[in-house]
């Protein structure tokens, strides 16, 4: 798949899941929660979409 998206997210977008609300229903896959806080970036195991935490974002743990 050569057309992989990269989406920048902020702390207010957490907990992060893929697919996001912007994805069309016909092209979605089962929802999976992703831990972007650990390394600052993560890729969805289903569709390969890459997520990156915005620079300077602080993630508060509950």
Steps between C-alpha positions, in 0.01 A plus 500: 500500500682809383237759592538493880369801691671669794277680745623740767306473827492699822452396860130589478459229232594228749415223547590453136318247288498404136299540290416856594158659454611650168536159334211397277300209641553287189879517532529456875640205695442382859585773751838460662641725773857619447760614755660807342607639839770239555727591207332799335404304190308184414361322193165324472547124460193478273540780246853631559390857574775671697423724796743751646464697823536876443825648625476640851184309592486377860308182566356473850449149629182421690 
